[in-house]
């Protein structure tokens, strides 16, 4: 399929076919990676300190499996709700709704 220069300018296929990753793009990827790493940090700490918490509460560590399961389910529900809200409204509004800014 061939296009003339006017059509290419309108469709902007050159940018789509030959994207350039700039410093800005890499900075966004790095920030998003750090956010994802910090987001999962609480789950790691909960699993790591489960024996200590169970000793303090005088409960068996097996009793905390429900807590860990509920934590993962809440992450799933929260991510799903955030996706739905973002799809139905602008990303700026959704970001301020979930972060409080």
URFEN-V732371 format. One record per pair of residues at least 6 apart in sequence whose C-alpha atoms are under 6 Angstrom apart, sorted by sequence separation. I is the first residue (numbers start at 1). J is the second residue. D is the distance in Angstrom with one decimal. If there is no record, write none. Layout:
BEGIN
i->I j->J d->D
i->I j->J d->D
END
This chain:
BEGIN
i->54 j->60 d->6.0
i->54 j->61 d->5.5
i->86 j->94 d->5.3
i->51 j->61 d->5.8
END
